[in-house]
Amino acid sequence: MPEPETPPETPSRPGAGHGDDTRALRETERAFRAERQALRQLLRTQERERQLVSYEIHDGLAQFQAGAVMYLESCLHGLEALDDPRLADVTGACAEGLRLLRAAADEARRLIDGLRPPLLDELGIEEAVESLVQELRSVVTDVEFVHPHPLGHIDPDVATTAFRIVQESLSNVRKHARARRVRVALEPLAGDLALSVSDDGAGFDPEAVPEDRFGLEGIRQRARLFGREAAITTAPGRGTRIDVALPLGPAVTEGGPRG
């Protein structure tokens, strides 16, 4: 039985494979940029929702608490002025109620700052980070905040991202580092906002971080949304340093990663 004839091979065009590879690379880059832009929009929406809830608490619950504190303070002052032993229990109950209400007001302020501090929108990134530094000083006495004043115009998305990275970094210091000294720096550098948070605390092994700890990964992902990488330098007993350079303007954020 005769062998079937083999059909002649169709000659390939020179460079066809390279062109296909180039198109595939462009499609991948386009999909990557679209995904990153969608994630940025998602974070922007999330921040807007945080802002609305923060304003609701500030303009509603916190105001009622402040008014109730004033009335209770006046009531307690009147009871103490009577100096009547028969009112001791009432005075004590009023004082305890005032203590609890003040604690609730402090918690409301903490929630407002955790959601989105008004300072970030009203006075800018420097004042917002300064509020985080002041809060940390209740736990770590030696906290240095380095920044030129003023920093100048920063794209709102970049300012929000920088604030969240500092917030998460200082939260980790508070929870895990057992640090004695902490340094936070925000500095403009060659068209970027150079951000660093360092401490002299316990440090850790990056390979041993449990998978359910999303803080460091959140920092990395926020940086990647702007085409940048977060450098996390640490080792057990050697402290921790986090460095991120974010673009100062929105025009840079729309491009691909720099390489």
FENSUL-V959028 format. One record per residue. RES is the residue in one small letter. SS is DSSP state (a for helix, b for strand, c for the rest). BURIAL is + if it has 16 or more other C-alpha atoms within 10 Angstrom, else -. Layout:
res=[RES,RES]
ss=[SS,SS]
burial=[BURIAL,BURIAL]
//
This chain:
res=[m,p,e,p,e,t,p,p,e,t,p,s,r,p,g,a,g,h,g,d,d,t,r,a,l,r,e,t,e,r,a,f,r,a,e,r,q,a,l,r,q,l,l,r,t,q,e,r,e,r,q,l,v,s,y,e,i,h,d,g,l,a,q,f,q,a,g,a,v,m,y,l,e,s,c,l,h,g,l,e,a,l,d,d,p,r,l,a,d,v,t,g,a,c,a,e,g,l,r,l,l,r,a,a,a,d,e,a,r,r,l,i,d,g,l,r,p,p,l,l,d,e,l,g,i,e,e,a,v,e,s,l,v,q,e,l,r,s,v,v,t,d,v,e,f,v,h,p,h,p,l,g,h,i,d,p,d,v,a,t,t,a,f,r,i,v,q,e,s,l,s,n,v,r,k,h,a,r,a,r,r,v,r,v,a,l,e,p,l,a,g,d,l,a,l,s,v,s,d,d,g,a,g,f,d,p,e,a,v,p,e,d,r,f,g,l,e,g,i,r,q,r,a,r,l,f,g,r,e,a,a,i,t,t,a,p,g,r,g,t,r,i,d,v,a,l,p,l,g,p,a,v,t,e,g,g,p,r,g]
ss=[c,c,c,c,c,c,c,c,c,c,c,c,c,c,c,a,a,a,a,a,a,a,a,a,a,a,a,a,a,a,a,a,a,a,a,a,a,a,a,a,a,a,a,a,a,a,a,a,a,a,a,a,a,a,a,a,a,a,a,a,a,a,a,a,a,a,a,a,a,a,a,a,a,a,a,a,a,a,a,a,a,a,c,c,a,a,a,a,a,a,a,a,a,a,a,a,a,a,a,a,a,a,a,a,a,a,a,a,a,a,a,a,a,a,a,a,c,a,a,a,a,a,c,c,a,a,a,a,a,a,a,a,a,a,a,a,c,c,c,c,c,b,b,b,b,b,b,c,c,c,c,c,c,c,c,a,a,a,a,a,a,a,a,a,a,a,a,a,a,a,a,a,a,a,a,a,a,c,c,c,b,b,b,b,b,b,b,b,b,c,c,b,b,b,b,b,b,b,b,c,c,c,c,c,c,a,a,a,c,c,c,c,c,c,a,a,a,a,a,a,a,a,a,a,c,c,c,c,c,c,b,b,b,b,c,c,c,c,c,b,b,b,b,b,b,b,b,c,c,a,a,a,a,c,c,c,c,c,c]
burial=[-,-,-,-,-,-,-,-,-,-,-,-,-,-,-,-,-,-,-,-,-,-,-,-,-,-,-,-,-,-,-,-,+,-,-,+,+,-,-,+,-,-,+,+,-,-,+,-,-,+,+,-,+,+,+,-,+,+,-,-,-,+,-,-,+,-,-,-,+,-,-,+,-,-,+,+,-,-,+,-,-,-,-,-,-,-,-,-,-,-,+,-,-,+,+,-,-,+,-,-,+,+,-,-,+,-,-,+,+,-,+,+,+,-,+,+,+,+,+,+,-,-,-,+,+,+,+,+,+,+,+,+,+,-,-,+,-,-,-,+,-,-,+,+,-,-,-,-,-,-,-,-,-,+,-,+,+,+,+,+,+,+,+,+,+,+,+,+,+,+,-,-,+,+,-,-,+,+,+,-,-,+,+,+,+,+,+,+,-,-,-,+,+,+,+,+,+,+,+,+,+,+,+,+,-,-,-,-,-,-,-,-,-,-,-,+,-,-,+,+,+,+,+,+,+,+,+,+,+,+,-,+,+,+,-,-,-,-,+,+,+,+,+,+,+,+,+,+,+,-,-,+,+,-,-,+,-,-,-]
//
